[in-house]
Amino acid sequence: MISIQSLTHQYQNGPNLNFTDWEIQDEEQWLLLGASGSGKSTLLNIVSGLLKPTSGSVKLNGTEIYSLSLKDMDRFRGQNIGIVFQKPHLIKSLNIYDNVALASSLAGIKLDKARIFSLLASLGLENKKRNFPDELSQGQLQRVSIARALLNNPSLLIADEPTSSLDDENAENVIDILTEQAKENHASLVIATHDKRVRNRISKEYLL
Ligand SMILES: Nc1ncnc2c1ncn2[C@@H]1O[C@H](COP(=O)(O)OP(=O)(O)OP(=O)(O)O)[C@@H](O)[C@H]1O
């Protein structure tokens, strides 16, 4: 379970943002909606442990994440939160298998080869393990980043605008993949978007 309480963020030379309290139960799927500049990225960064809020609390499965040291926070994030960024951010000199595997070594988790193989297979990438990022399409790269986000069995999967640059068919595929993979991996899912195509697919909404 994830909860935010009395959360605020004051940017230096920027706005003071206040976030309504939010509880996400295990395996729930939510949309994070708001106009441009309303604070979606800020909230995602706070919830994923990347940006310390000015005040308030973020709890994930009973752990107050901003009470952790930076080192413990990095490890905690790697073990509990999977993030699919707008761009895949893969390492060009590593093949697809190694790019995904990196997520477990960074989180201090023992490499589980079988899990990498099964994730890549479930995302239609079993034939791309030995290829390099340059050799894949944008849609395939996005699926690699979903595999990487899921590798450590996170309890929370976060996706930031995953459909913004996709046509209708691919947007639908990515939503199917995210919702199905979250379910299969027993993770809660938060998708930040203003894409109307996504709004028809997930009913719970947090509005900024
Ligand atoms: N580092 C910063 N310093 C000062 N102000 C910032 C900083 N980062 C963001 N802001 C401001 O905080 C507000 C929220 O920004 P944020 O990026 O969270 O919005 P968003 O909802 O994700 O927007 P978009 O949909 O356009 O990506 C905006 O007014 C933005 O200008």
The ligand as a Gaussian input file, in Angstrom:
#p B3LYP/6-31G(d) Opt

LIG

0 1
 N       13.206000      22.816000     -10.762000
 C       12.183000      23.659000     -10.755000
 N       12.317000      24.918000     -10.284000
 C       11.283000      25.782000     -10.255000
 N       10.029000      25.471000     -10.677000
 C        9.827000      24.223000     -11.172000
 C       10.896000      23.253000     -11.240000
 N       10.388000      22.122000     -11.772000
 C        9.088000      22.358000     -12.034000
 N        8.732000      23.624000     -11.667000
 C        7.393000      24.229000     -11.761000
 O        6.517000      23.449000     -10.953000
 C        5.235000      23.287000     -11.582000
 C        4.933000      21.801000     -11.765000
 O        5.851000      21.236000     -12.702000
 P        5.746000      19.707000     -13.170000
 O        6.864000      19.455000     -14.110000
 O        5.617000      18.859000     -11.970000
 O        4.338000      19.717000     -13.960000
 P        3.664000      18.615000     -14.899000
 O        2.229000      18.513000     -14.478000
 O        4.456000      17.371000     -14.877000
 O        3.768000      19.314000     -16.328000
 P        3.830000      18.657000     -17.819000
 O        2.531000      17.914000     -18.021000
 O        3.925000      19.874000     -18.685000
 O        5.046000      17.780000     -17.873000
 C        5.328000      24.067000     -12.892000
 O        4.753000      25.335000     -12.677000
 C        6.823000      24.179000     -13.157000
 O        7.111000      25.348000     -13.869000

